[in-house]
């Protein structure tokens, strides 16, 4: 019975995934589309709007955890450009011959965020009853980054064992979980922290580097032009306002 149940569950997942891709294909037919990490949503929406104003070219977009988007591209989702919150998922698609012209776009630091006006201490999670929200480490690069930091500080297992660790699907969901009271603080990219308001303290780890690339077989003049626009002066200003930093090799 367990085998039949597991098989039925896998079939259901496959059916739902197929339906999702069909909906995406129908809704985005004929339009250039970029799929970007949730951490970039505040800035990429502004860049897309400015790009359309400057060139007249319209870009559709969708946002989610980097790993989720990579899996969707692998399954045939109609995305033309992919922006990942780390290099791992971009290279994952490259190894499958599904992404090309990969290059770093910007960097963004990890911060500890809370909804009040007082910046949180990095030691606040050591207090009893304090809950912390992070993105899903399996699919969200900033979630993996947060987990690594909490593991290195020796608090991760304790938080997990005491039920004080709240896992959100992506960084925006993790931030909203904390903002709504589901957690006291959250580990977030600075871009999302600035969008939510409140206050934050930078976590002493290297910033996460954002990577982009064009999906193989989906390159058009507009897609290539928009990708190049991400490195223009107008886009650079938007990135800096949103909490991103230029790539320094």
N, C-alpha and C positions, 0 to 999 in steps of 0.2 A: 504493500500500500504506500509506503514512504517513497518508493521508486516512482510509482505512478503519479504521486502528488508532486514530487520534484520535477518530473517531466512536464506535467501540466503547467507548473509555475514557469518553467523556461519557455514553453510555447506561448504563454500569456505575455511574458516580457517581450518576446520577439514580435508578437502581433501589435502590442502597444508601440514598440519602437518603429515598426513599419508604418503604422498609422501616423505617428508624429512626423516622420520624414515626408510622408505624403502631404500632410498639411503644410509643412514648411515649403515643399516644392511648389504647391499650389499658390501659397500666399506670396512667394518671392519670385515667381516666374517672371523672367524678363528684366529683373533688377539686379544690379551689382550689390552684393551683400558682404559685410565683414562680420565675423564672429569674434568677439573679444572677451577677455577675462573680466569678471565682475568688478575687479579692483580698478579697471580703467573706465568704467561706465560714466562717471561724472565728467571726465575730460573728453572722451571719445565722442560723446553726444555733441559737445560744443564744437569740436574740431570738424565733425561731419557737417554741422550747420554752417560753419564758416567756409568750409570747402565748397559747399553748394552755392553760397553767396558769392564766392570769388570766381567760380568756374561755371556755374549753372548745372553741374553734374550732381545728381542725387545718389546717395548711398543709403541702402537699407542696413539695419544692424540688429544683432542679438547679443545678449550678454549672459554668461553663466560661468561656472567654475571651468578653469582651463582644461582639466581632464575630461569633463563632460563634453565640452565642445570638440575636443580631439576625437573622442569616441564617435560623436555624431558625424564628423567629417569622414572618419574611417568607414562609417556605414552608408555614406553617400549623401549626406546633407548638402543642400545647394549653397554652400558658402564659398566665396571667392578669395577672401583674405582672412587670415587667422592671426590674432594677437593673443599671445600666451603670457601669463604672469611669470613664467620662468622659461629657461631654455629646454628643460626636460621634455615637455610636451611638444614643443616645436620640433625637436630632434626625433621624437617618437614618430611623428608623421613623416619626417624626412626619410627615416630608415625604411618606411613603407612606400617610398617614392610618391608621397602624396602632398609634399610641401617643398617649395623652392624659394630661392632668393631670400633666405633667412638672414636676418640681421637684428642686432639689439636696437631698441627704440628709445628706452628711458629706464630710469631706476626709481624705486619708491621704497622708503623705509617702513619698518614695522613699528607700530606704536601700541601702547596700552591705553585704551580709551574708556572714559566714563562720562555719564551724562551731566554731571555737575560742572560748575565753573572752576573748581579746584583740580589741578592736575594730579592724577593718582600716583602714589608711590609704587615703585616696581615690587615692593614687598607686600602690597595689600593682599595679594592672593594667598599669602601665608596665614592670614587671619581666618579663624573659624567662621563658617557660614557664608563666606564670600564666594560667589559663583563667577566663573569666567567663561566667556563664549569664544570659540574659535571656529574657523571654517573647517570643513571636512578635510583632514590631512591626506586622504587617499586621492582626492581629485583637485583640491585647491592648493596651489603652491604656498600661499600665505598661511594656510592651515598647517601644512607640513613644517613651515618655518616656525610657527608658534609652538607646535608640539616639540620640535627639537630644542627650542629655547627653554621650555618648561621642563623637559627631560634633563637638560644640562644643569638647571638650577635645582634639580632633585625634587620637584613638587608635582610633576605630572601624574605619577601613579597615585599619589595621595589624593589629588583632586578627583581622579577617576574613581577611586575606591569609595570616596565619600559622597559621590554624586554631585560634585561641584563643578564638573566640566560639562559645558553645553556645546554640542557640536552642531553647527549650522551647515547647510549645503555649500554655500559660497560666502565670501567675506561680507557682502551686503546683508545676507540673511543673518549672519553671526552678529553684525552690528545692530540690526533691527531687533534681534532677540534681547540684546543688552538694553537697548533704548526703551523697549516695551516693558522692562522689568523682569524678563526671564533670566537675566544674569546681571551681576553688579558691574562688571567690567568686560572688555573684549580686546583681544589681540587683533588689530586691523592694520591694513596699509594706511598710510597717512591720507591718501586720496579719499578713502571712505570716511575716515575720522573727520576730515574737514567738511565733508558733505553732511554728516550727522550733527555737527556742532559739538557742544560739550567741551571737554578738555582732554588732553592726552600727554603722555610722556614717551619719548622715543626709547625704544628697546635697543640696548647696545649690541646689535648684530649688523652685519653688512646689509645694505639695502638689496631688495629683490630686483633683478634685472628683467625687464619686459622684452620679449622677442616677438617679431612679426615675420610673416612669410606669405607668399601667394600659393593658393592651392593649385596643384598640378592639373593642367587642363582647363583652368578657369581664368587664365590671364587675359585681360582685355586692356585697351588703352586707358579706360577710366579706372580700372582696378590698379594698374601700374601707376597712374598719375596720382591717385589717392594715397597709395603707399608712400610715394616719394614726398607727398605733401606733409606726411607725418614728421618729416625732418626739416620742414620749412620754418622760417622765423615765426610766422603766426602760430603754428602748431606748438613750437617750442615755448612760446609765451603761455599758451593754454596749459601745457604740461606743468610748467613751473608754478602757475597759480593754483593748480590742483594738488600740489605737494610732491610732484615728480622732480627728479634731478637728471641732468644730462649724463649720458654714459661717459665714464672716464676709464680709458684702458690703461 
